[in-house]
Amino acid sequence: MLKIWGRTNSINVQKVLWTVEELNIHYQRIDAGLQIGVNNEEWFANLNPNRTIPTIEDDGFVLWESNVIIRYLTERYGPEEFYPTDPQQKALMEQWMDWQQTTVMLDLGPLFLSLIRTPKDQQDAELISRTAENMEQHMAILDGHLRDKDYLLGPKLTATDIPVGAVVYRWYALDVPHPEFPALKDWYKRLQTSSAYREQIMKPLS
Ligand SMILES: N[C@@H](CCC(=O)N[C@@H](CS)C(=O)NCC(=O)O)C(=O)O
């Protein structure tokens, strides 16, 4: 059975849990990370030398990097329409997934850590306002893209929506200004029709 190591308050783990729940894949989750430990044990480094979560093992096959895990699981177990095979559609999926990790998280990561995991008297106001402003620009890009679409690649939910949908929940849940982005909000409401999204992503931030 598929094993997933990771704590449920990690956005990168949540994305993988949304995927497996959305696709009805049987799995076992093993709690790991931060104060829980496990990823600091010696044997874990054999699975993932970065000692990060999520890490998965699927019939002896070990994989880390959350967005790659999502692509692997959807390609292996998902219905065809969930993982595009057309080269251009596939490239667009990868574009949005890489954008989530390499652009949006550069701002959302520090903003989340500052507001949720840093005592108020130690918070850096300049960092918070700079990353919150950058997040507005990222969300504006999404809003523009979604104006003529129900989901990121078109009429249906695909693997593409998972990493990006996870950051959008965090942004709405953080106590920062949220300018009106009608298309983004409609898509966010559409995502909430998935019970897997509500249960795995829309958790209190901690
Ligand atoms: N790019 C990696 C990042 C993995 C990562 O940094 N995970 C964090 C949690 S979100 C982690 O392992 N933190 C250490 C810990 O929880 O002990 C991915 O997307 O999987």
PDBQT file of the ligand as one rigid body, heavy atoms in Angstrom, charges set to zero:
ROOT
HETATM    1  N1  LIG A 301      10.148  21.279  -2.260  1.00  0.00    +0.000 N 
HETATM    2  C1  LIG A 301       9.812  20.309  -1.246  1.00  0.00    +0.000 C 
HETATM    3  C2  LIG A 301       9.801  21.009   0.090  1.00  0.00    +0.000 C 
HETATM    4  C3  LIG A 301       9.685  20.004   1.214  1.00  0.00    +0.000 C 
HETATM    5  C4  LIG A 301       9.718  20.703   2.556  1.00  0.00    +0.000 C 
HETATM    6  O1  LIG A 301      10.526  21.619   2.792  1.00  0.00    +0.000 OA
HETATM    7  N2  LIG A 301       8.855  20.264   3.474  1.00  0.00    +0.000 N 
HETATM    8  C5  LIG A 301       8.799  20.864   4.776  1.00  0.00    +0.000 C 
HETATM    9  C6  LIG A 301       7.365  20.874   5.276  1.00  0.00    +0.000 C 
HETATM   10  S1  LIG A 301       6.313  21.845   4.247  1.00  0.00    +0.000 SA
HETATM   11  C7  LIG A 301       9.639  20.043   5.738  1.00  0.00    +0.000 C 
HETATM   12  O2  LIG A 301       9.968  18.902   5.471  1.00  0.00    +0.000 OA
HETATM   13  N3  LIG A 301       9.982  20.650   6.880  1.00  0.00    +0.000 N 
HETATM   14  C8  LIG A 301      10.750  19.978   7.887  1.00  0.00    +0.000 C 
HETATM   15  C9  LIG A 301       9.882  19.297   8.893  1.00  0.00    +0.000 C 
HETATM   16  O3  LIG A 301       8.642  19.356   8.837  1.00  0.00    +0.000 OA
HETATM   17  O4  LIG A 301      10.451  18.656   9.791  1.00  0.00    +0.000 OA
HETATM   18  C10 LIG A 301       8.439  19.689  -1.565  1.00  0.00    +0.000 C 
HETATM   19  O5  LIG A 301       7.644  20.352  -2.241  1.00  0.00    +0.000 OA
HETATM   20  O6  LIG A 301       8.167  18.565  -1.168  1.00  0.00    +0.000 OA
ENDROOT
TORSDOF 0
